[in-house]
């Protein structure tokens, strides 16, 4: 009976950890997407400005 209780507890902890890890992974992915877009916004504009400034002559 004790062994059964231990295995059920391990399964419950594994499921809880999997749910927590999935949420953490999703949050990390959203932050990566946000920073990727912000990087493109800020440095993409700078590249266009440099191209325009170098092409004036």
Kinemage of the C-alpha trace (Angstrom):
@kinemage 1
@onewidth
@group {chain A} dominant
@subgroup {mainchain}
@vectorlist {calphas} color= white
{ca unk a 1} P 0.000 0.000 0.000
{ca unk a 2} L 2.828 2.399 0.852
{ca unk a 3} L 4.541 1.708 -2.472
{ca unk a 4} L 1.321 2.494 -4.319
{ca unk a 5} L 0.979 5.766 -2.389
{ca unk a 6} L 4.581 6.698 -3.254
{ca unk a 7} L 4.052 6.040 -6.960
{ca unk a 8} L 0.806 8.027 -7.024
{ca unk a 9} L 2.553 10.912 -5.268
{ca unk a 10} L 5.428 10.790 -7.778
{ca unk a 11} L 2.997 10.851 -10.691
{ca unk a 12} L 1.136 13.824 -9.188
{ca unk a 13} L 4.381 15.737 -8.655
{ca unk a 14} L 5.492 14.929 -12.203
{ca unk a 15} L 2.233 16.240 -13.665
{ca unk a 16} L 2.399 19.411 -11.559
{ca unk a 17} L 6.009 20.036 -12.593
{ca unk a 18} L 5.167 19.450 -16.255
{ca unk a 19} L 2.380 22.027 -16.125
{ca unk a 20} L 4.644 24.547 -14.355
{ca unk a 21} L 7.479 23.956 -16.819
{ca unk a 22} L 5.160 24.359 -19.815
{ca unk a 23} L 3.955 27.730 -18.501
{ca unk a 24} L 7.519 28.875 -17.850
{ca unk a 25} L 8.584 27.814 -21.328
{ca unk a 26} L 5.658 29.665 -22.897
{ca unk a 27} L 6.537 32.832 -20.984
{ca unk a 28} L 10.162 32.567 -22.072
{ca unk a 29} L 9.107 32.118 -25.708
{ca unk a 30} L 6.876 35.188 -25.537
{ca unk a 31} L 9.719 37.263 -24.075
{ca unk a 32} L 12.085 36.047 -26.812
{ca unk a 33} L 9.532 37.040 -29.461
{ca unk a 34} L 9.097 40.463 -27.858
{ca unk a 35} L 12.826 41.179 -27.736
{ca unk a 36} L 13.304 39.903 -31.302
{ca unk a 37} L 10.630 42.301 -32.593
{ca unk a 38} L 11.994 45.220 -30.573
{ca unk a 39} L 15.511 44.504 -31.840
{ca unk a 40} L 14.284 44.533 -35.429
{ca unk a 41} L 12.395 47.786 -34.831
{ca unk a 42} L 15.339 49.636 -33.328
{ca unk a 43} L 18.261 48.255 -35.328
{ca unk a 44} L 16.335 47.887 -38.587
{ca unk a 45} L 15.616 51.611 -38.595
{ca unk a 46} L 19.265 52.391 -37.860
{ca unk a 47} L 20.374 50.254 -40.818
{ca unk a 48} L 17.972 52.089 -43.140
{ca unk a 49} L 19.206 55.459 -41.860
{ca unk a 50} L 22.831 54.418 -42.418
{ca unk a 51} L 22.045 53.315 -45.968
{ca unk a 52} L 20.323 56.631 -46.704
{ca unk a 53} L 23.164 58.639 -45.119
{ca unk a 54} L 25.817 56.759 -47.083
{ca unk a 55} L 23.936 57.124 -50.368
{ca unk a 56} L 23.660 60.913 -50.442
{ca unk a 57} L 26.752 61.471 -52.565
